[in-house]
Amino acid sequence: MTFNEGLQIDPNRASGGGGGPGMGGGMVLGGGAIGIIAVIAALIFGGDPGSILGQFTGADSNSGSNATTLPTHCKTGADANKYVDCRVILTAQSLDAIWGTELPKQTSRKYVVPKLNLFSGAVNTGCGRASSAVGPFYCPADQTVYIDTSFFQELVDRFGSSGGPLAQEYVVAHEFGHHIQNLLGDINRAQRDPKGPQSGAVRTELQADCYAGVWAYYADKLPAPGSSTPFLKPLTDNDVRDALSAASAVGDDRIQKAATGRVNPEAWTHGSSDERQKWFLTGYKTGQVKSCDTFSAADLSNPPALR
């Protein structure tokens, strides 16, 4: 996967560190099982999800945010092909352009641009304080995607994903998928039904995977704003395999097996590796929001669009 080199990177698309006030009742999504568990615990026992999140991840709720220096070297698509921070920012611009066109066209809902925060170590958010151990996540309370780019190497070293660019792009697109759910009013379904193989939490995460696939469908087709060329050059089979590798790496069954030697579907919050791959492919093959209706799917392991 490569960006078209002449595309311009907007230096104002991302912020660094800081975030929200560090106290809030919002729900963190997309940050792996730890993030979901923290919010569930807060809902059951009371208290601030951010402080509980800190207990799980080691974030100190009294310490300041670790701001990152925003990358001044990110200027064009060529830089995005070379540097991971530039890649995240230009991916966000691509997501903005595609969802800005397709969301109103397909759903009659206006696309509201989410914020993007690149941080290091820990960060205060509208959903509470979080550390990098949570992984990339979306906070509905401040409509912000938070990413510590060091996660991408962990995705390879700890979870066994390929290190290809589209694997990283998939992660960013998944978090933006949670923002789409927020705009469409679906994001709270995870909160009502927090775990299990058919739970609202799993269906929410698989839908975000599908929305990531919708982005990939258009990213090498729709011209970028002010340009006659798309953001991405035509995706290859290897590119798609990179994305599928990342989706598989963070499946609940794979993570459980590696951690405990067994699989317990009743504790799932994100779906199996196979399901995550299939729902990404659903979005990628159709480009349609309506194909991503995981909440109506009778069999999450067999999406209707792939039959």
Secondary structure, DSSP 8 states (H G I E B T S, - for coil): --B-TT-B--TTS-EES-BS-S------BSSHHHHHHHHHHHHHH-S-HHHHHHHHHT--TTS---B----TT--BHHHHHH-HHHHHHHHHHHHHHHHHHHHHHHHS------EEEEBSSEEEETTEEEEGGG-SEEETTTTEEEE-TTHHHHHHHTT-----HHHHHHHHHHHHHHHHHHHHT-TTHHHHS-SSTTSHHHHHHHHHHHHHHHHHHHHTTSB-TT-SSBSB----HHHHHHHHHHHHHT-HHHHHHHHHSS--GGG-SS--HHHHHHHHHHHHHH--GGGG-GGG-S-TTS-GGG-
